[in-house]
Amino acid sequence: MKLAISGKGGVGKTTLAALLAQTYADQGRDVLAVDADPAPCLADALGFPADLRAKLRPIAEMDELIQERTGAKPGTFGGFFTINPRVDDLPERFSVAHRGVRLLEMGGVEQGGSGCICPESALLKTLFTHLLFRKDDALILDMYAGVEHLGRATVDFVDAMIIVAEPTRRSLKTATQIKALARDIGLDRLWLVGNKVRDEADAAFFRAETPNLPILGLLPADPLVQEADRLGVPVYDHAPRLREAAHQIVQALEAEGGKPR
């Protein structure tokens, strides 16, 4: 199962990514979690110890590596560089593992927008493609906020995308945009997960207003998420209601056989 987690900024993508990654790891699966946000924080949500977090560095910020593999300095445009560099050694070389989850930080290309043709984007694109063809039992991609990553077509080959939303119209508007852009690049295996659900009224809002996306599950609003962050402990351990909801989401994925209704 190769899953991309997307949605409007602040809706809880990283929380869901951490919950799913640890759920799969506790099932004995071989899990690779990839933090593709320019401001990575998945290590914190997973409760990685400080010594392991210190070893992590986003691939997009490794200027010497990018130049070595592509033949051009990051930030350069218009010159010649390798558009299909070697990346097969990077996941093991630059990831760290904790409690059965291996974590890799990708970072993001800040220049160029969706049409960026530069050494760093070439390396990240090739690395994404390599990750999608690996034989990990579970690959969890914690993507950029919003829709920028779809413009770069970095999720062409995921099994499915989970769009996270909170019970607001603005959040569901972003979900609608993500759905449209995902369909534009041929990704039609899409689910919605509602987060920060306080009561039945919030749940009913999701059911009534979902942009024609199957609802995979709902995560309750829980102050223990913020408390886990303040304490530096895994949200999976500290918020049992969210842990149970994540288990139900994984069960729903397995029941669907990797395909939405």
BAFI-3210 file (N, C-alpha, C; in Angstrom, 3 decimals, decimal comma, padded with zeros to 6 digits):
// residues 261
n [1|2|3|4|5|6|7|8|9|10|11|12|13|14|15|16|17|18|19|20|21|22|23|24|25|26|27|28|29|30|31|32|33|34|35|36|37|38|39|40|41|42|43|44|45|46|47|48|49|50|51|52|53|54|55|56|57|58|59|60|61|62|63|64|65|66|67|68|69|70|71|72|73|74|75|76|77|78|79|80|81|82|83|84|85|86|87|88|89|90|91|92|93|94|95|96|97|98|99|100|101|102|103|104|105|106|107|108|109|110|111|112|113|114|115|116|117|118|119|120|121|122|123|124|125|126|127|128|129|130|131|132|133|134|135|136|137|138|139|140|141|142|143|144|145|146|147|148|149|150|151|152|153|154|155|156|157|158|159|160|161|162|163|164|165|166|167|168|169|170|171|172|173|174|175|176|177|178|179|180|181|182|183|184|185|186|187|188|189|190|191|192|193|194|195|196|197|198|199|200|201|202|203|204|205|206|207|208|209|210|211|212|213|214|215|216|217|218|219|220|221|222|223|224|225|226|227|228|229|230|231|232|233|234|235|236|237|238|239|240|241|242|243|244|245|246|247|248|249|250|251|252|253|254|255|256|257|258|259|260|261]
n.u [000,843|000,700|000,525|-000,497|-000,726|-002,718|-003,934|-005,453|-003,356|-002,657|-004,735|-004,234|-002,673|-000,082|-000,430|-002,243|-000,635|001,426|-000,040|-001,039|001,358|002,546|000,576|000,642|003,285|003,085|001,641|003,537|004,448|006,602|007,590|007,896|008,083|007,609|008,499|007,431|007,120|008,136|008,718|009,501|007,890|007,154|008,749|008,585|005,854|005,807|007,289|010,086|013,254|015,467|018,147|017,958|016,378|018,179|019,842|018,502|017,991|016,606|016,456|016,312|017,816|020,430|022,944|025,483|025,136|023,080|024,398|026,422|024,949|023,417|025,041|024,956|024,708|022,423|019,555|020,252|019,404|018,618|021,015|022,944|022,057|021,773|018,766|017,743|018,941|021,044|019,439|018,903|020,255|019,666|017,335|017,974|020,404|019,954|017,823|016,218|015,394|012,770|010,979|009,972|009,318|010,655|012,059|012,197|013,250|012,229|011,970|011,412|011,192|011,709|011,707|010,442|007,864|005,155|006,253|008,938|012,169|014,915|018,017|017,546|014,785|014,732|016,159|014,497|012,097|012,912|013,645|011,188|009,789|011,368|010,872|008,208|008,317|009,596|009,728|008,507|006,227|004,426|004,091|004,128|003,317|003,760|002,505|003,002|001,298|-001,857|-002,005|000,286|002,160|000,856|000,889|003,511|003,419|004,197|003,002|002,236|002,056|001,062|-000,817|-003,137|-004,659|-005,117|-007,170|-007,141|-009,390|-010,906|-013,905|-014,958|-016,021|-014,036|-011,897|-012,932|-013,249|-010,589|-010,077|-011,695|-010,332|-007,903|-008,812|-009,647|-007,199|-005,742|-007,152|-006,567|-003,930|-004,285|-004,813|-007,140|-007,868|-009,078|-009,641|-011,469|-010,617|-012,022|-011,098|-010,660|-013,213|-015,857|-018,418|-021,623|-022,784|-020,629|-019,736|-021,964|-021,874|-019,598|-020,523|-022,594|-021,449|-019,174|-016,967|-017,993|-016,403|-015,387|-015,778|-013,300|-012,801|-013,201|-011,597|-011,495|-011,807|-009,302|-007,747|-005,459|-003,727|-002,368|-001,192|000,495|002,343|003,497|004,696|006,466|006,007|004,859|001,931|000,403|000,688|-000,230|-002,805|-005,378|-007,942|-007,586|-005,722|-007,251|-009,100|-007,372|-006,634|-009,098|-009,326|-007,208|-008,185|-010,432|-009,220|-007,981|-010,228|-011,334|-009,576|-007,566|-008,797|-011,015|-014,567]
n.v [-001,191|002,083|005,237|008,611|011,502|014,293|017,743|020,810|023,243|022,678|020,944|018,460|016,537|015,486|014,363|012,276|010,826|009,959|008,370|006,337|005,233|004,177|002,392|000,485|-000,393|-001,593|-003,769|-005,358|-004,717|-003,657|-000,509|002,576|005,900|009,043|012,316|014,933|017,602|021,030|022,113|019,995|017,842|015,346|013,542|014,450|014,018|011,279|010,743|010,465|010,037|012,666|012,330|010,814|012,466|014,482|013,411|013,514|015,083|017,153|015,952|017,776|019,897|019,175|020,253|019,483|016,754|016,862|018,182|016,319|014,105|015,078|016,701|019,438|022,632|023,238|025,348|026,387|027,186|026,329|025,181|022,164|019,074|015,973|014,349|012,051|010,979|008,809|007,251|005,126|004,376|006,265|006,211|004,313|005,339|007,939|007,867|007,288|004,980|004,027|002,281|000,493|002,070|003,519|006,585|009,193|012,363|014,585|017,300|020,401|021,982|025,295|027,092|028,028|026,857|024,879|024,208|023,840|023,210|022,010|021,113|020,170|019,589|017,595|015,553|015,041|014,267|011,927|010,409|010,167|008,590|006,269|005,486|004,768|002,433|000,694|-002,171|-001,888|-002,750|-000,867|002,422|005,675|008,852|012,010|014,824|018,116|020,999|021,927|022,094|022,084|020,035|018,325|019,736|019,375|016,777|014,666|012,484|010,531|007,734|006,616|004,311|005,296|008,413|010,063|012,531|014,928|016,652|019,293|020,082|022,382|024,730|025,954|024,193|021,922|023,015|023,207|020,477|019,782|021,099|019,688|017,165|017,649|018,356|016,044|014,198|015,262|014,446|011,799|010,378|008,706|007,343|008,090|009,141|010,555|011,765|012,845|015,189|016,399|016,138|017,031|016,345|014,797|016,569|017,675|015,348|014,806|017,027|016,482|014,197|015,292|017,328|016,443|016,476|014,643|012,424|009,289|008,658|007,722|007,545|009,016|011,293|012,003|015,228|016,087|017,130|015,901|015,589|018,030|018,080|015,866|016,780|018,911|017,502|015,960|013,317|010,312|010,815|008,624|006,979|008,606|009,496|007,689|007,496|008,497|006,679|004,327|005,117|005,329|002,652|001,669|002,998|001,837|-000,776|-000,312|000,439|-001,981|-003,579|-002,480|-003,338|-001,746|-000,057|002,628|003,037]
n.w [000,000|-001,007|-000,010|-000,340|001,605|001,767|001,782|003,036|004,646|008,071|008,691|009,725|008,433|008,942|011,458|010,836|009,028|010,747|012,533|010,819|009,850|012,196|012,943|010,844|011,241|013,754|013,043|012,042|009,553|006,861|006,951|005,346|005,928|004,490|004,677|002,995|003,213|003,046|005,534|007,608|009,984|010,715|012,094|014,717|015,284|015,206|017,387|017,382|018,902|020,107|019,317|016,992|015,380|014,980|013,098|010,762|007,619|005,166|001,833|-000,280|000,601|000,452|-000,998|-002,007|-002,516|-004,443|-006,533|-007,028|-007,964|-010,101|-011,594|-011,628|-009,981|-007,314|-007,811|-010,244|-013,622|-016,994|-017,823|-018,544|-017,092|-015,307|-015,697|-014,717|-012,234|-010,191|-007,488|-005,871|-003,561|-001,669|000,127|002,236|003,045|004,033|005,785|008,978|011,606|013,825|016,206|014,299|012,125|009,303|008,468|006,109|005,069|002,620|001,855|000,020|-003,233|-003,571|-005,638|-008,872|-009,193|-010,556|-012,969|-012,634|-013,721|-012,714|-011,063|-008,385|-008,347|-010,262|-008,984|-006,745|-007,996|-009,358|-007,145|-005,804|-007,684|-007,594|-004,931|-005,094|-006,476|-004,884|-002,645|-000,177|002,430|003,271|002,244|003,257|002,380|003,438|002,348|000,734|002,070|000,722|-002,857|-004,354|-004,826|-006,552|-008,911|-009,606|-010,196|-008,494|-007,398|-009,153|-009,263|-006,922|-004,894|-003,795|-002,792|000,242|001,264|003,662|005,740|007,638|009,506|007,864|005,378|003,866|004,108|002,847|000,341|-000,515|-000,593|-002,743|-004,818|-004,776|-005,473|-008,142|-009,420|-008,938|-010,464|-012,932|-013,369|-013,605|-011,298|-009,670|-007,476|-004,696|-001,360|001,424|004,604|007,519|009,931|013,334|014,434|016,354|017,202|016,471|014,716|013,318|012,042|010,456|008,793|007,222|005,866|004,384|002,861|001,547|-001,231|-003,297|-002,612|-001,330|002,122|004,195|006,889|010,188|012,351|015,753|017,373|019,577|022,459|023,322|021,223|020,845|023,365|023,257|021,410|022,832|024,905|023,531|022,718|021,020|019,105|018,578|020,818|022,852|022,420|022,638|021,448|018,877|017,968|017,862|015,915|013,738|013,393|012,539|010,099|008,653|008,557|006,989|004,581|003,907|003,643|001,398|-000,446|-001,455|-003,212|-003,711|-003,066]
ca.u [000,000|001,473|-000,483|-000,123|-001,639|-002,740|-005,000|-005,156|-002,434|-003,199|-005,889|-003,840|-002,068|001,055|-000,983|-002,758|000,496|002,093|-000,929|-001,077|002,678|002,759|-000,384|001,209|004,485|002,665|001,160|004,691|004,703|007,823|007,021|008,727|007,335|008,349|008,038|007,681|006,795|009,344|008,974|009,163|007,616|006,649|009,569|008,033|004,567|006,112|008,011|011,477|014,136|016,225|019,386|017,617|015,938|019,374|020,479|017,674|018,159|015,866|017,259|016,322|018,781|021,772|023,468|026,599|024,565|022,358|025,378|027,104|024,090|022,852|026,075|024,705|024,437|021,011|019,182|020,632|018,422|019,047|022,204|022,771|022,195|021,152|017,370|017,402|020,138|020,985|018,823|018,500|020,908|019,336|016,430|018,673|021,541|019,572|016,661|016,444|014,302|012,354|009,756|009,478|009,052|011,822|011,618|013,036|012,785|012,498|012,039|010,698|011,843|011,015|011,714|010,025|006,479|004,849|007,053|010,349|013,108|016,158|018,652|016,927|013,498|015,014|016,526|013,332|011,157|013,445|013,581|009,793|009,472|012,044|010,173|006,933|008,557|010,225|008,882|008,052|004,832|003,613|004,776|003,256|003,874|003,164|002,766|002,880|-000,033|-002,458|-002,049|001,477|002,840|000,177|001,390|004,795|003,146|005,051|002,248|001,642|001,929|000,632|-002,026|-004,279|-004,419|-006,065|-007,296|-007,579|-010,127|-011,602|-015,312|-015,202|-016,193|-012,743|-011,110|-013,501|-012,954|-009,254|-010,214|-012,247|-009,245|-006,961|-009,463|-009,618|-005,830|-005,348|-007,762|-005,857|-002,715|-004,649|-004,961|-008,558|-008,108|-009,083|-010,519|-011,497|-010,630|-012,402|-010,349|-011,149|-014,661|-016,226|-019,709|-022,356|-023,022|-019,450|-019,747|-023,028|-021,395|-018,740|-021,330|-023,446|-020,718|-018,000|-016,970|-018,133|-015,287|-015,752|-015,208|-012,585|-012,897|-013,261|-010,740|-012,106|-011,061|-008,750|-006,662|-004,259|-002,814|-001,501|-000,416|001,566|003,370|004,207|005,486|007,433|005,730|004,086|000,489|-000,144|000,665|-000,810|-004,209|-005,938|-009,099|-007,064|-005,092|-008,322|-009,644|-006,397|-006,784|-010,307|-009,030|-006,406|-009,097|-011,264|-008,375|-007,796|-011,513|-011,552|-008,607|-006,731|-009,547|-012,179|-015,875]
ca.v [000,000|003,317|006,254|010,015|012,226|015,681|018,549|022,195|023,362|022,709|020,065|017,250|015,530|014,837|013,517|011,051|010,069|009,305|007,321|005,217|004,603|003,361|001,289|-000,544|-000,945|-002,479|-004,991|-006,085|-004,362|-002,912|000,819|003,737|007,150|010,083|013,667|015,720|018,998|021,855|022,291|018,655|017,641|013,996|012,905|014,836|013,350|009,871|010,618|010,062|010,658|013,815|011,923|010,378|013,642|015,256|012,769|013,728|016,324|017,037|015,711|018,978|020,850|018,609|020,829|018,688|015,522|017,195|018,449|015,057|013,188|015,664|017,402|020,880|023,211|023,576|026,727|026,804|026,915|026,526|024,422|020,725|018,248|014,654|014,407|010,758|010,638|007,625|007,551|003,897|004,244|007,385|005,921|003,695|006,161|009,181|007,684|006,735|004,083|004,017|001,511|-000,163|003,029|004,182|007,926|009,940|013,723|014,996|018,741|020,879|022,934|026,559|027,910|027,503|026,446|023,561|023,928|023,933|022,246|022,366|019,892|019,644|018,980|016,348|014,534|014,685|013,539|010,575|009,710|009,794|007,452|005,099|005,074|004,149|001,104|-000,165|-003,256|-001,684|-003,148|000,342|003,690|006,771|010,120|013,190|015,748|019,555|021,558|022,451|021,334|022,345|018,798|017,749|020,452|018,777|015,382|013,788|011,350|009,879|006,286|006,101|003,493|006,148|009,620|010,387|013,978|015,221|017,915|019,572|020,387|023,752|024,813|026,288|022,970|021,061|023,651|022,740|019,067|019,758|021,468|018,572|016,113|017,997|018,266|014,633|013,570|015,762|013,666|010,398|009,723|008,735|006,543|009,155|009,056|011,677|011,532|014,026|015,337|017,384|015,954|017,235|015,764|014,249|017,644|017,728|014,147|014,976|018,020|015,772|013,314|016,088|018,291|015,865|016,743|013,375|011,550|008,340|008,960|006,550|007,527|010,291|011,383|012,920|016,353|015,570|017,994|015,109|015,771|019,150|017,711|014,966|017,610|019,649|016,556|015,282|011,879|009,956|010,984|007,259|006,462|009,534|009,776|006,368|007,570|008,636|005,405|003,406|005,573|004,975|001,217|001,489|003,469|000,798|-001,880|000,087|000,341|-003,391|-004,101|-001,986|-003,945|-000,723|000,739|003,268|002,619]
ca.w [000,000|-001,128|000,239|-000,216|002,489|001,326|002,355|003,387|005,764|009,419|008,911|010,441|007,548|009,590|012,516|010,222|008,492|011,865|013,048|009,878|009,803|013,387|012,891|009,964|011,872|014,833|012,398|011,537|008,153|006,547|006,734|005,031|005,976|003,777|004,966|001,787|003,486|003,176|006,963|008,085|011,408|010,924|013,121|016,014|015,471|015,451|018,648|017,218|019,897|019,625|018,647|015,638|014,626|014,614|011,954|009,582|006,866|003,906|000,634|-001,105|001,135|000,339|-002,233|-002,537|-003,061|-005,673|-007,586|-007,332|-008,709|-011,325|-012,353|-011,650|-008,675|-007,061|-008,072|-011,585|-014,664|-018,364|-018,167|-018,712|-015,892|-015,423|-015,262|-014,132|-011,458|-009,337|-006,195|-005,202|-002,261|-000,792|001,252|003,362|003,466|004,698|006,642|010,310|011,975|015,232|016,479|013,097|011,044|008,723|008,080|005,184|004,824|001,243|001,667|-001,156|-004,128|-003,357|-006,840|-010,165|-009,304|-011,098|-014,150|-012,287|-014,286|-012,055|-010,549|-007,172|-008,668|-010,982|-008,002|-005,946|-008,849|-009,563|-005,871|-005,598|-008,552|-007,027|-003,719|-005,447|-007,042|-003,876|-002,166|001,193|002,616|003,391|002,001|003,660|001,916|004,041|001,258|000,944|002,260|-000,501|-004,099|-005,157|-005,211|-007,700|-010,066|-009,965|-010,551|-007,689|-006,882|-010,317|-009,203|-005,629|-004,958|-003,493|-002,019|001,294|001,449|005,027|005,840|008,886|009,178|007,418|003,926|003,262|004,040|001,807|-000,952|-000,890|-000,953|-004,099|-005,732|-004,826|-006,258|-009,564|-009,912|-008,921|-011,637|-014,118|-013,595|-013,718|-010,002|-009,332|-006,262|-003,704|-000,200|002,349|006,048|008,269|011,183|014,319|014,529|017,754|017,555|015,340|013,744|012,448|011,202|009,465|007,825|006,267|005,013|003,501|002,043|000,898|-002,691|-004,023|-002,268|-000,280|003,432|004,694|008,342|010,891|013,524|016,718|017,937|020,827|022,954|023,577|020,092|021,195|024,553|022,814|020,786|023,886|025,684|022,675|022,693|019,832|019,204|018,543|022,182|023,820|022,110|022,296|020,543|017,519|017,612|017,473|014,630|012,699|013,145|011,739|008,745|008,011|008,272|005,858|003,397|003,579|003,180|000,038|-001,334|-002,081|-004,179|-003,100|-003,588]
c.u [000,873|000,481|000,130|-001,182|-001,571|-003,882|-004,525|-004,210|-003,147|-004,349|-005,528|-003,256|-000,962|000,595|-001,487|-001,619|001,213|001,251|-000,937|000,263|002,889|001,788|000,146|002,438|004,110|002,055|002,303|005,024|006,016|007,397|008,113|007,811|008,198|007,713|008,427|007,298|008,086|009,701|008,628|008,924|007,060|007,449|009,040|006,728|004,753|006,861|009,433|012,335|014,993|017,482|019,119|017,151|017,137|020,076|019,708|017,980|017,423|016,798|017,385|017,333|020,224|022,405|024,580|026,097|023,865|023,329|026,097|026,261|023,575|023,899|025,863|024,399|022,947|020,748|019,553|019,572|019,082|020,291|021,882|022,932|021,442|019,734|016,918|018,587|019,947|020,434|018,587|019,118|020,430|018,384|017,134|019,771|021,114|018,305|017,098|015,209|014,046|011,038|009,134|009,151|010,370|011,352|012,663|012,429|013,206|012,742|011,297|011,534|011,063|010,902|010,962|008,593|006,330|005,699|008,538|011,148|014,485|016,742|017,949|015,571|013,697|015,355|015,315|012,327|011,623|013,370|012,155|009,424|010,113|011,307|008,892|007,105|009,325|009,223|008,532|006,585|003,913|004,501|003,772|003,942|003,101|003,504|002,678|001,452|-000,559|-002,295|-000,766|002,135|002,168|000,598|002,716|004,651|004,028|004,310|001,570|001,260|001,567|-000,623|-003,267|-003,818|-005,528|-006,043|-007,879|-008,272|-010,673|-013,005|-015,562|-015,330|-014,866|-011,880|-011,629|-013,340|-011,571|-009,297|-010,749|-011,179|-008,251|-007,544|-009,358|-008,217|-005,327|-005,915|-007,044|-004,593|-002,998|-004,791|-006,419|-008,892|-007,971|-010,066|-010,471|-011,451|-010,970|-011,675|-011,001|-012,660|-015,072|-017,497|-020,389|-022,655|-021,845|-019,415|-020,796|-022,616|-020,508|-019,574|-022,152|-022,651|-019,487|-018,076|-016,956|-016,897|-015,755|-015,044|-014,607|-012,695|-012,927|-012,375|-011,347|-011,205|-010,587|-007,616|-005,379|-003,270|-001,838|-000,629|000,731|002,701|004,177|005,129|006,567|007,268|004,874|002,587|-000,194|-000,268|-000,217|-002,302|-004,901|-007,141|-008,647|-006,386|-006,146|-008,926|-008,698|-006,466|-008,016|-010,096|-008,213|-007,284|-009,988|-010,480|-008,219|-009,093|-011,810|-010,576|-007,753|-007,473|-010,769|-013,455|-016,183]
c.v [001,233|004,479|007,639|010,711|013,695|016,420|019,956|022,237|023,415|021,759|018,775|016,163|014,753|013,939|012,206|010,195|009,307|008,154|006,100|004,483|003,694|002,187|000,157|-001,189|-001,925|-003,771|-005,842|-005,794|-003,613|-001,523|001,828|004,954|008,245|011,434|014,552|017,179|019,807|022,171|020,983|018,589|016,251|013,257|013,211|014,095|011,864|009,659|010,123|010,753|011,753|013,401|011,441|011,560|014,462|014,681|013,011|015,076|016,179|016,881|016,985|020,012|020,358|019,044|019,981|017,394|015,802|017,443|017,173|014,181|013,760|016,353|018,893|021,365|023,469|025,052|027,214|026,392|027,095|025,762|022,947|020,036|016,943|014,707|013,083|010,259|009,362|008,009|006,307|003,728|005,272|007,027|005,300|004,602|007,347|009,059|007,168|005,937|004,130|003,275|000,951|000,757|003,638|005,502|008,598|011,319|014,165|016,495|019,140|021,845|024,238|027,387|027,226|027,077|025,090|023,218|023,925|022,817|022,652|021,105|019,302|019,001|017,675|015,229|014,090|013,872|012,098|009,766|009,289|008,567|006,172|004,583|004,318|002,762|000,193|-001,210|-003,126|-002,120|-001,936|001,560|004,797|008,077|011,268|014,374|017,196|019,893|022,047|021,524|021,426|021,068|018,138|018,447|019,888|017,286|014,411|012,572|010,577|008,423|005,760|005,257|004,334|007,386|009,775|011,901|014,221|016,575|018,062|020,049|021,866|023,753|025,142|025,044|022,045|021,673|023,233|021,278|018,922|020,103|020,322|017,437|016,401|017,861|016,825|013,908|014,005|014,960|012,162|009,663|009,822|007,864|007,464|008,849|010,354|011,149|012,849|014,060|016,411|017,347|016,013|016,494|015,255|015,320|017,783|016,531|014,265|015,991|017,355|014,921|014,106|016,895|017,714|016,066|015,443|012,491|010,558|008,679|007,680|006,425|008,932|010,226|012,382|014,088|015,930|016,474|017,236|015,184|016,898|018,811|016,790|015,755|018,369|018,730|015,863|013,784|011,568|010,174|009,619|006,691|007,307|009,778|008,483|006,427|007,720|007,352|004,401|003,810|005,226|003,496|000,957|001,939|002,425|-000,405|-001,563|000,023|-001,107|-004,001|-003,678|-002,604|-002,937|000,139|001,346|002,781|003,323]
c.w [000,000|-001,103|000,309|000,631|002,116|002,007|002,634|004,582|007,106|009,689|009,637|009,570|008,261|010,723|011,935|009,677|009,606|012,405|012,129|009,846|011,005|013,452|012,025|010,598|012,977|014,304|011,858|010,099|008,041|006,102|006,416|005,026|005,369|004,079|003,796|001,969|003,597|004,621|007,673|009,591|011,697|011,996|014,513|016,289|015,767|016,761|018,502|018,269|019,266|018,879|017,234|014,790|014,171|013,396|010,655|008,947|005,543|002,705|-000,198|-000,636|001,014|-000,978|-002,844|-003,157|-004,386|-006,818|-008,001|-008,248|-010,017|-012,187|-012,436|-010,242|-008,505|-007,298|-009,449|-012,599|-016,027|-018,773|-018,355|-017,363|-016,113|-014,886|-014,659|-013,303|-010,645|-007,965|-005,346|-003,817|-001,242|000,351|002,453|003,910|004,323|005,543|008,008|010,701|013,471|015,340|015,205|011,943|010,591|008,133|007,214|004,991|003,425|001,123|000,399|-001,962|-004,047|-004,623|-007,969|-010,295|-009,966|-012,309|-013,891|-012,942|-013,771|-011,433|-009,333|-007,450|-009,423|-010,007|-007,199|-006,762|-009,063|-008,284|-005,552|-006,428|-008,034|-005,805|-004,053|-006,049|-006,091|-003,392|-000,682|001,301|002,686|003,179|002,301|003,276|002,559|003,145|001,696|001,350|000,917|-001,681|-004,907|-005,652|-006,405|-008,984|-010,527|-010,277|-009,782|-007,155|-008,013|-010,055|-007,817|-005,821|-004,704|-002,755|-000,988|001,476|002,835|005,034|007,252|008,545|008,921|005,900|003,232|003,108|002,941|000,420|-001,440|-001,297|-002,376|-005,131|-005,885|-005,658|-007,749|-010,133|-009,923|-010,140|-012,910|-014,407|-013,564|-012,414|-009,575|-008,134|-005,055|-002,580|000,589|003,777|006,720|009,600|012,055|014,428|016,003|018,141|016,297|014,293|012,784|011,512|010,099|008,399|006,777|005,319|003,999|002,482|001,349|-000,612|-003,502|-003,852|-001,209|001,022|004,004|006,204|008,900|012,126|014,498|017,067|019,325|021,286|023,253|022,418|020,403|022,414|024,187|022,183|021,838|024,685|024,862|022,632|021,466|020,050|019,221|019,944|023,095|023,611|021,681|021,367|019,095|017,057|017,146|016,131|013,490|012,375|012,279|010,298|007,990|007,667|007,075|004,544|002,949|003,067|001,755|-000,955|-002,067|-003,082|-003,491|-003,743|-004,902]
res [m|k|l|a|i|s|g|k|g|g|v|g|k|t|t|l|a|a|l|l|a|q|t|y|a|d|q|g|r|d|v|l|a|v|d|a|d|p|a|p|c|l|a|d|a|l|g|f|p|a|d|l|r|a|k|l|r|p|i|a|e|m|d|e|l|i|q|e|r|t|g|a|k|p|g|t|f|g|g|f|f|t|i|n|p|r|v|d|d|l|p|e|r|f|s|v|a|h|r|g|v|r|l|l|e|m|g|g|v|e|q|g|g|s|g|c|i|c|p|e|s|a|l|l|k|t|l|f|t|h|l|l|f|r|k|d|d|a|l|i|l|d|m|y|a|g|v|e|h|l|g|r|a|t|v|d|f|v|d|a|m|i|i|v|a|e|p|t|r|r|s|l|k|t|a|t|q|i|k|a|l|a|r|d|i|g|l|d|r|l|w|l|v|g|n|k|v|r|d|e|a|d|a|a|f|f|r|a|e|t|p|n|l|p|i|l|g|l|l|p|a|d|p|l|v|q|e|a|d|r|l|g|v|p|v|y|d|h|a|p|r|l|r|e|a|a|h|q|i|v|q|a|l|e|a|e|g|g|k|p|r]
***
